[in-house]
Amino acid sequence: MRIFLDANILFSAGKSAGAMRGFLEALKSSGHTLVADVYVLAEARRNLEAKFPASLKDFEILLKQLESSTTLRGFLPPEIAPELPEKDRPVLAAAIQSRCHILLTGDKTHFGPLYAKNLEGVTIHSPSSLASVSGLHV
């Protein structure tokens, strides 16, 4: 499966060699393709620079395991767009445009109501829900 990673997932995996990094490594080892685009990469990098600047070297190593999406960000269908704040719409749009099967995000506030829903071919999962359906552990 193709799994699009939200910035909060990249931030968590980038800041330390903890559970999230291990989960992404397990997904990758299981044959899944991990995808991110410049929008989420820039947000994760910006937050790491501000809060954990010493982790940037490890973050760059992590990025080598990802497929970088270069698709042009489209618009969300009108029935989906109002469900998300403006700043989160590009994330779902990029996952759809990148032909991902899953959007992995820990943003319960904005994406929580959409967890387990399939929107334009992309199912939105939290790390724990994806771990449950994949049989892997976070």
Secondary structure, DSSP 8 states (H G I E B T S, - for coil): -EEEE-HHHHHHHHH-SSHHHHHHHHHHHTT-EEEEEHHHHHHHHHHHHHH-GGGHHHHHHHHTTSEEE--------TTTGGGS-GGGHHHHHHHHHTT-SEEE---HHHHGGGBT-EETTEEEE-HHHHHHHHT---
